Amino acid sequence: MPDIDNIYDGFFTKVMSEVANVATFLNVALPAELLNRLDLTEIALDPTSYVSAEYKRSFSDLVANCRTKAEGLPVDLYLLFEHKSYQDEGVLLQLLGYMHLMWKKDKEKILCQH
């Protein structure tokens, strides 16, 4: 049984570890203009988490990889789920930090390819 303090993360992890659930969520949550550009038929889930230990109790994240329909270019979709009962004024700065970590990881991949 999951730790009661981490029940939201346990539920999230269980449900969103299934590619079909992620695809369903994206089809419901993303705006039509974005959905029309993405090929969600072959989603891959990236096991990397960018949420620091400090925020693990109230945030869960998911990185889904797919491609664009027209060009077949790779796309990383970063989804951050908040488990708070109040509005966090620092969330945009926190998101920027996660974006920075993702860009840093992408840069490392590119450097390793050369």
N, C-alpha and C positions, 0 to 999 in steps of 0.2 A: 504494500500500500504506500502511495506517495506521502512524503512528509506533508502534514496539514498546512504548514507555512508556505509550501510550494505547490499547492493544489492547482492553481491556475496554470503554472508552467507545465505541470504533469499532464493536464488535460490538453493544453495546446500542443505539447510535444507528441502526444499520442495521435491526436486528430490530424495534425499537419505533417506527420511523417508519411502519410499516404499521398502519393502523387495525384490520385483521383480527387481527393479532398481539396488539395491545393488548386487544381485546375477549376473545380467547381467554385471555390472561393473567388479566384481571379475573374472568372466569367461573370460573377454577380457584382463584385466590388469595383472593377476597373471601368472607367468611362468607355463608351462605344468607340470613340475616335482612337483610343489606344488599343483596345481589343482588336480592332480591324487591322492593325499593323503587326500584331504579334501572332506567331504560330505557337499555340499552346498544346499542340498534339504530342509534342515530345519534350515535356518539362523534365528537367533534372534538378534534384534538390542538393544544394551545397551544404555540407554538414557544419560549415564555419558559422560561429556565432560571434557577433560583434558587441553584444551587451556585456558590459563589465560586471564583475561580481557585485559591485555597489548597487546596480540596478536590476539584478536578476530576480529579486523578489517581486518586482512590479512590471517588468518588461520581458517579453519574449520576442525573438526575431527569427526570420526565415529568409534565406536567399534561394530564389528559384531561378534557374538558368533556362532560357529558351532562345528562339531566333526570331528575326523579323520575317514577315511573310514574303515581301517583295525581294529583298536583297539577300536573305538568309544570314544576316549579320547576328553575332551573338549578343544577347541582352541579359543582364543580371537584374532581377527584380528583388529589391530589398524591402521586406515587409516588417514593420515594427508594431507589435501588439502591446498595448498598455493595459495594465491591470490595476489602475489607480482609481480611487473614488473622487479625485479632485483634479483640477487642471494644473499642470506643471508648467510654470512660466519658463523653465530652462530647457524644455523639450527640443526646441529648434537648434539650440547650441549642441545639445546631445546628439541630435540627428546629424549635424555637421561633423561631429567627431566620428560617428559611424561611417559616414561617407568617406572621410579622410582615410580611415582604416581600410576600406574597400579599395580605394584608389591606390593605396600603398601596396596592397596585395596584388592588384592587377599589374602595377609597375614591376614588382618582383617577378611575376610570371613572364613578362615580356623580356626582362633582362636575362632570365634563365634560358630563354629560347635562343638567345644570340650567342 
